[in-house]
Amino acid sequence: MEQKIAFNEKIRQSVLIDYNISKTSTKEDFNQLTFLAATICHAPTAFISIIDKNHVWLKSKTGIEIEEIERKNSFAQLTLESKLDIYCINYSNDPKAFEDVQKYYNNNYKFYAGIPLTNLQGYTIGVLSVLDTEERELKKEQIEALKALGNQCMKLFEFAKQNKKFRVIQKKLKQKYQELEKFASVVSHDIKSPLANIISLTELLKVENQGKFDEETTQYLNYLNESSYSLRSYVDGILSFYRSEHILEKDYENVDLHNLLSGIAHLYDVANDVEIDFPETATLHHVNKAALTQVFLNLVTNALKYNSKDHRKIQITFKKTETFYHFAVIDNGDGFSEENSSKIFELFTTLDTNDRDGNAGSGIGLATVKKLINSMGGTIKVNSTPGEGSSFQFTIKRV
C-alpha cells in the first residue's frame, strides 16, 4: 500500500509540473475566487494552495499574509489524504490539526474547510481553503458554492496549461513558416534570375532577327516570352502570399479611409478609361493599415485587369456596425459564373481566363486577400454575373 501511495505521489508531482503554475504571479481571476470563497462562507480567510513535494504554497489569498508552509500536517495535506470532495473540521473535533499549523497563522482559527482541486484524471494539485476563528458548520448552499468555485479554479489552471501548449505549437509553426518563406524566397530568386535571362534573350532574338523568322518560329518565340512573363508573375505572387505574414505584424492605427483609397486611385490616374468612386469621409479606428491597403490594392487591380469594357468603373462602399467595418468593391468587369464564387479564394485556383492584356492569373492574389481579411477578424464573399461585373464584399472586426 505504501508503494502504491508513493507511486501515485510521483505521478501527482509530474502532473503538477505539467501545469507549470507560477509562484510569483497571481492573476486577478484567482484573487476573485478567494474573495468570493471568503464572502460566501462569511469567513475572514480564504486561499488557494498548491501542494508541492515538501511544501504548500499559496497561489492566492484573502485575509492572510503567509506565502508558504511545510506540507506535513498542513490542512492541504489533510484534505488530500481525506479523499473527500470537501473536508471540514472544527477545533473541538481535532485540536492537534489546528495546533500543528498555528505557528504559521496570526489568528487562532477554530474552523477549516477545503475543496480539493482535482483534474479529470483524478489527481489533486491544490486546495481551495476557508478558515474561520469560530467553530461552525457550512450550509448546503455554501458547500455547493465552494465546489463551484473549486471547479472554476481548476478550469483556470487547465486553461493556462492548454495556453502554454498552444504557445509552444504556435512558436514551432512560426519557425516552420519562416523556413518555408525562406525556401520560397531562395527558390523564387533562383527561378527569376534565369527567367530574366530568357525574357531578355527572347526579346533580343526577336529584334535582331526581325523579318528573318517565318511566322511559326515567331509564334514560338511569342509563346516563350508570354510563358516566361506568366511564370515570373506566378513566382512574384507566391512571394507576396508568404510576405503577407509580415504585413499582419504591423501596428494598428487610426486610418483616414478617403486618403487611403485616394492613394490607390491615384495609381490609375494615367488611364483615361478608369473611374474609381469611393467614400469622401470615413475614419477607421485601430486597424492594420498595411493589410487593409494590400486588400484594396489587390481587389482594385483585379477589377481593372479582368475588365474588357471601354470604360472601366469601380465603386467602393463603406458602412460600419457595432462590431464590424463593412466594405464592397463593385466593378462593371467581365464577371464569372456563380459556381466559381467560392473557389476563387483558394490558393493556386484560377478560372482559366486571361486578363485584358491576355495574361493568365496565378491564383494567388485573392487567396492573399482572404488570408489578410481573415487575420483581421473578417470574412469575404463575392457576387458576380458574367459580362456585367462583380461585387466583392468584406468585413474587418472593430476593436
C-alpha positions in Angstrom: 0.0 0.0 0.0 2.9 2.4 0.8 4.5 1.7 -2.5 1.2 2.5 -4.3 0.9 5.8 -2.5 4.5 6.7 -3.3 3.9 5.8 -6.9 0.7 7.9 -7.1 2.5 10.8 -5.5 5.2 10.7 -8.2 2.5 10.8 -10.8 0.8 13.7 -9.0 4.0 15.6 -8.9 4.6 15.1 -12.6 1.0 16.3 -13.2 1.7 19.4 -11.1 4.8 20.1 -13.1 2.8 20.0 -16.3 0.5 22.8 -15.1 3.6 25.0 -14.6 1.8 27.1 -12.0 3.8 30.3 -11.2 4.6 31.1 -7.6 5.3 34.7 -8.3 2.4 36.0 -10.4 -1.2 35.8 -9.4 -3.9 36.7 -11.9 -6.9 38.7 -10.8 -9.1 35.7 -11.6 -7.7 33.7 -8.7 -7.9 36.7 -6.3 -11.6 37.0 -7.2 -12.2 33.3 -6.4 -10.6 33.5 -2.9 -12.6 36.8 -2.3 -15.8 35.0 -3.3 -15.0 32.0 -1.1 -14.5 34.1 2.0 -17.6 36.2 1.2 -19.8 33.2 0.6 -18.8 31.5 3.8 -18.8 34.8 5.8 -15.2 33.9 6.9 -12.2 36.2 7.3 -9.7 34.0 5.4 -9.7 32.0 2.2 -6.8 30.9 0.0 -5.8 28.7 -2.9 -2.8 26.4 -2.0 -0.7 24.3 -4.3 0.6 21.0 -2.8 4.3 20.7 -3.8 6.7 17.9 -2.9 7.6 19.1 0.6 5.8 22.4 0.9 2.4 24.0 0.3 2.5 27.5 -1.2 -0.3 30.0 -1.7 -1.3 30.9 -5.2 -3.9 33.4 -4.0 -5.1 34.5 -0.6 -7.6 36.8 1.3 -7.2 37.7 5.0 -3.8 36.0 5.4 -0.2 37.0 4.6 1.8 33.8 4.6 3.4 32.6 1.3 4.5 29.0 2.1 4.3 26.4 4.8 5.5 22.8 5.3 3.4 20.2 3.7 3.5 17.8 6.6 0.4 18.1 8.9 -0.9 21.1 6.8 -4.6 21.5 6.2 -4.0 20.9 2.4 -2.3 17.6 3.2 -5.2 16.6 5.4 -7.6 17.4 2.7 -5.6 15.4 0.1 -5.5 12.4 2.5 -9.2 12.6 3.2 -10.1 11.8 -0.4 -13.4 13.7 0.3 -14.9 16.3 -2.1 -15.0 18.7 0.8 -13.0 18.3 4.1 -14.4 20.2 7.1 -13.1 20.1 10.7 -13.6 22.1 13.9 -11.1 22.7 16.6 -13.1 20.6 19.1 -13.0 17.6 16.7 -9.2 17.6 16.2 -7.3 20.2 18.3 -3.9 18.8 17.1 -4.7 19.6 13.5 -5.0 23.3 14.4 -2.2 23.3 16.9 0.3 21.8 14.3 -0.2 24.8 12.0 -0.9 27.5 14.5 2.7 28.7 14.3 2.1 29.9 10.7 -1.0 32.0 11.5 -1.6 35.2 13.4 -5.3 34.2 14.2 -6.5 31.4 16.4 -8.5 29.6 13.8 -11.2 27.1 15.0 -12.7 26.0 11.7 -11.4 24.8 8.4 -13.0 23.7 5.1 -11.1 22.6 2.0 -12.1 21.8 -1.6 -9.6 19.6 -3.4 -8.6 20.9 -6.8 -8.6 17.7 -8.8 -8.1 17.3 -12.6 -10.1 15.0 -14.8 -7.6 12.2 -14.3 -8.2 12.3 -10.5 -5.0 13.9 -9.4 -5.2 16.7 -6.8 -2.8 19.6 -7.3 -4.1 22.0 -4.7 -6.9 23.0 -2.4 -9.3 25.9 -2.1 -9.5 26.6 1.6 -11.5 28.6 4.1 -10.6 29.4 7.7 -12.7 30.9 10.5 -12.0 31.9 14.1 -15.2 30.3 15.3 -16.4 26.8 15.2 -19.3 26.3 12.7 -20.9 24.2 10.0 -21.3 25.3 6.4 -24.8 25.4 4.9 -25.6 23.2 2.0 -25.6 26.2 -0.5 -22.3 27.4 0.9 -20.8 23.9 0.2 -22.2 23.8 -3.3 -20.9 27.4 -4.0 -17.4 26.4 -2.8 -17.4 23.3 -5.0 -18.4 25.6 -8.0 -15.5 27.9 -7.2 -13.2 25.0 -7.0 -14.3 23.8 -10.4 -13.7 27.3 -11.8 -10.3 27.4 -10.2 -9.4 24.1 -11.9 -10.6 25.4 -15.2 -8.3 28.4 -14.9 -5.4 26.0 -14.3 -6.4 23.9 -17.3 -6.8 27.0 -19.5 -3.3 28.1 -18.5 -1.9 24.7 -19.2 -3.5 24.5 -22.7 -2.5 28.0 -23.4 1.1 27.2 -22.7 0.9 24.2 -25.1 -0.7 26.5 -27.7 2.2 29.0 -27.4 4.7 26.2 -27.9 2.9 24.9 -31.0 2.5 28.5 -32.3 6.2 29.1 -31.9 7.0 25.9 -33.8 4.5 26.8 -36.6 6.1 30.2 -36.9 9.5 28.7 -37.2 8.2 26.3 -39.9 6.5 29.2 -41.7 9.7 31.3 -41.6 11.6 28.3 -43.0 9.0 27.9 -45.8 9.1 31.6 -46.5 12.9 31.5 -46.7 12.7 28.4 -49.0 10.2 30.2 -51.2 12.4 33.3 -51.4 15.5 31.3 -52.3 13.7 29.2 -54.9 12.0 32.2 -56.5 15.3 34.0 -56.7 16.8 31.0 -58.4 13.9 30.9 -60.8 13.6 34.6 -61.5 17.3 35.1 -62.4 17.2 32.6 -65.4 13.7 33.8 -66.3 15.0 37.3 -66.7 17.7 36.0 -69.0 15.2 34.0 -71.0 13.0 37.1 -71.4 15.9 39.4 -72.4 17.4 36.9 -74.8 14.0 36.2 -76.4 13.4 39.9 -76.9 16.9 40.4 -78.3 16.5 37.4 -80.6 13.2 38.8 -82.0 14.7 42.3 -82.6 18.0 41.2 -84.2 16.2 38.7 -86.5 13.2 40.8 -87.3 11.9 39.7 -90.8 14.2 36.6 -90.9 12.0 34.1 -89.0 8.9 32.6 -90.5 5.5 33.0 -88.9 5.6 29.7 -87.0 9.0 30.5 -85.4 7.9 34.0 -84.5 4.8 32.5 -82.8 7.0 30.1 -80.8 9.1 33.0 -79.6 6.0 34.9 -78.6 4.8 31.8 -76.6 8.1 31.5 -74.9 8.0 35.2 -74.0 4.4 35.0 -72.7 5.1 31.9 -70.7 8.2 33.5 -69.1 6.2 36.6 -68.0 3.5 34.3 -66.7 5.9 32.3 -64.6 7.5 35.4 -63.3 4.1 36.7 -62.2 3.4 33.4 -60.5 6.7 33.5 -58.6 6.0 37.1 -57.5 2.6 36.0 -56.3 4.0 33.2 -54.2 6.4 35.6 -52.5 3.6 38.1 -52.0 1.5 35.5 -50.3 4.2 34.5 -47.8 5.3 38.0 -47.2 1.8 39.0 -46.3 2.5 37.5 -42.8 4.8 40.4 -42.1 2.1 42.8 -43.0 -0.1 41.3 -40.3 2.6 42.1 -37.8 2.3 45.9 -38.4 0.9 48.1 -35.7 -2.7 49.0 -35.6 -3.6 52.7 -36.1 -6.5 55.1 -37.0 -6.9 55.4 -40.7 -8.5 58.0 -42.9 -10.3 55.8 -45.5 -10.6 58.5 -48.1 -6.9 59.2 -48.1 -6.0 55.5 -48.2 -8.3 54.9 -51.3 -7.3 58.2 -52.9 -3.7 57.0 -52.9 -4.7 53.7 -54.6 -6.9 55.5 -57.2 -4.0 57.9 -57.9 -2.0 54.9 -59.3 -4.5 54.6 -62.1 -4.9 58.3 -63.0 -2.9 57.8 -66.1 -5.6 55.6 -67.6 -8.4 57.7 -69.2 -10.8 54.8 -69.3 -10.8 54.2 -65.5 -13.3 55.7 -63.0 -13.0 54.9 -59.3 -15.5 56.2 -56.8 -15.0 55.9 -53.0 -16.3 57.5 -49.8 -15.5 61.1 -49.1 -15.0 60.9 -45.4 -14.6 58.0 -43.0 -12.2 57.2 -40.2 -11.4 53.7 -39.2 -10.2 53.2 -35.6 -7.4 50.8 -34.7 -6.9 48.9 -37.9 -3.9 47.3 -39.7 -3.4 50.0 -42.4 -0.8 48.0 -44.3 -3.0 44.9 -44.5 -6.1 46.9 -45.5 -4.1 48.8 -48.1 -2.9 45.5 -49.6 -6.5 44.1 -49.7 -7.9 47.2 -51.6 -4.9 47.3 -53.9 -5.4 43.6 -54.9 -9.1 43.9 -55.3 -8.9 47.2 -57.4 -6.1 45.8 -59.5 -8.0 42.6 -60.1 -11.2 44.5 -61.0 -9.3 46.6 -63.6 -7.3 43.7 -65.1 -10.4 41.5 -65.7 -12.5 44.1 -67.4 -12.5 44.3 -71.2 -15.0 47.2 -71.5 -14.1 50.5 -72.9 -15.0 52.3 -69.7 -13.9 50.5 -66.5 -15.7 51.6 -63.4 -15.2 50.7 -59.8 -17.3 51.8 -56.8 -16.1 51.3 -53.3 -18.7 51.5 -50.5 -18.3 51.6 -46.7 -20.5 51.3 -43.7 -20.0 50.3 -40.1 -21.9 48.3 -37.5 -21.3 47.8 -33.8 -18.8 45.1 -34.3 -17.5 45.3 -37.9 -16.5 47.6 -40.7 -18.2 46.6 -44.0 -16.7 47.3 -47.4 -17.7 46.5 -51.0 -15.6 46.8 -54.2 -18.1 46.8 -57.1 -16.9 46.7 -60.8 -18.5 46.5 -64.2 -16.0 44.0 -65.4 -16.2 40.6 -67.2 -17.6 38.8 -64.1 -17.8 35.0 -63.8 -20.3 32.3 -63.0 -21.8 31.8 -59.6 -20.3 28.3 -59.3 -16.8 29.8 -59.1 -17.7 32.3 -56.3 -16.2 30.2 -53.5 -13.2 28.6 -55.2 -11.6 31.8 -56.5 -10.3 32.4 -53.0 -8.4 29.1 -52.9 -4.6 29.3 -53.3 -3.4 28.5 -56.9 -7.0 28.3 -58.2 -7.7 30.1 -61.5 -10.8 30.4 -63.7 -8.9 29.7 -66.9 -9.5 33.2 -68.1 -7.0 35.8 -69.2 -6.9 39.5 -68.2 -7.4 42.3 -70.7 -3.8 42.1 -71.8 -4.0 38.3 -72.4 -2.1 37.2 -69.3 -3.3 34.3 -67.2 -3.8 34.7 -63.5 -1.7 33.0 -60.8 -4.5 32.1 -58.4 -2.6 33.8 -55.5 -3.9 37.4 -55.3 -7.4 36.6 -54.0 -6.0 33.9 -51.7 -3.8 36.6 -50.2 -6.7 38.9 -49.8 -8.7 36.3 -48.0 -5.8 35.5 -45.7 -5.3 39.1 -44.7 -9.1 39.7 -44.1 -9.4 36.5 -42.0 -6.5 37.6 -39.9 -8.2 40.9 -39.3 -11.2 39.0 -37.9 -13.3 39.4 -41.0 -14.8 37.5 -43.9 -15.1 38.0 -47.7 -17.6 36.9 -50.3 -18.4 37.7 -53.9 -21.4 38.1 -56.1 -20.8 38.1 -59.9 -22.6 38.0 -63.2 -20.8 37.1 -66.4 -20.5 40.1 -68.6 -21.9 42.5 -66.0 -19.4 42.7 -63.2 -18.6 41.6 -59.7 -19.1 42.8 -56.1 -16.5 41.8 -53.5 -17.9 42.3 -50.0 -15.7 42.0 -47.0 -15.6 42.9 -43.3 -12.9 43.6 -40.7 -13.5 43.4 -37.0 -13.8 46.6 -35.0 -11.6 46.6 -31.9 
